Amino acid sequence: MLVLSSVAHAQPAGTPSEGAAAAQVSPPASGDPPIVVEAQKEKKVCRSETATGSIMPRRVCKTATQIAREQVEAERALEAARALQETTAMTRELREAGAL
C-alpha cells in the first residue's frame, strides 16, 4: 500500500500482503487534500495439474507474474541441461578420437 500527499511524497504504509488491494488516506502536513492510491490486486489463474506418477490432479492457482517467472526458470534449466548434454557428447567424441 502506498500513500501519497499532494506534494507527491511516497511512504510505505505498513506491510501489506502481496498484491493486496487497499487504499489509505492520511492527512498531509501542508493542509492540502491527500491523494489516494489503490494497489491493484493481481488475478490468479487456476488449473488442474497431475504430478508425474499420480492419477490425482490437484488445483493450483498462481498469478500471471508467478507463471511467467516459473516459465523463465524452466527455460533456463532446460538450456543448462542441453548445454551439459552437448558438452558431455563433445568430450566423449574427443576421448574416442584420442584427442584427450
ChimeraX attribute file (.defattr): number of C-alpha atoms within 10 A of each C-alpha:
attribute: neighborCount
match mode: 1-to-1
recipient: residues
	/A:1	20
	/A:2	18
	/A:3	20
	/A:4	20
	/A:5	21
	/A:6	16
	/A:7	12
	/A:8	10
	/A:9	10
	/A:10	11
	/A:11	11
	/A:12	10
	/A:13	14
	/A:14	8
	/A:15	7
	/A:16	12
	/A:17	8
	/A:18	9
	/A:19	13
	/A:20	13
	/A:21	14
	/A:22	14
	/A:23	13
	/A:24	14
	/A:25	15
	/A:26	13
	/A:27	13
	/A:28	16
	/A:29	11
	/A:30	10
	/A:31	9
	/A:32	11
	/A:33	13
	/A:34	19
	/A:35	16
	/A:36	16
	/A:37	16
	/A:38	13
	/A:39	13
	/A:40	11
	/A:41	12
	/A:42	14
	/A:43	12
	/A:44	14
	/A:45	12
	/A:46	11
	/A:47	11
	/A:48	11
	/A:49	11
	/A:50	12
	/A:51	10
	/A:52	7
	/A:53	6
	/A:54	7
	/A:55	8
	/A:56	10
	/A:57	11
	/A:58	11
	/A:59	9
	/A:60	12
	/A:61	14
	/A:62	14
	/A:63	15
	/A:64	13
	/A:65	12
	/A:66	13
	/A:67	14
	/A:68	12
	/A:69	11
	/A:70	12
	/A:71	12
	/A:72	12
	/A:73	12
	/A:74	12
	/A:75	11
	/A:76	12
	/A:77	12
	/A:78	12
	/A:79	12
	/A:80	12
	/A:81	12
	/A:82	12
	/A:83	12
	/A:84	12
	/A:85	12
	/A:86	12
	/A:87	12
	/A:88	12
	/A:89	12
	/A:90	12
	/A:91	14
	/A:92	13
	/A:93	13
	/A:94	12
	/A:95	11
	/A:96	10
	/A:97	9
	/A:98	8
	/A:99	8
	/A:100	9
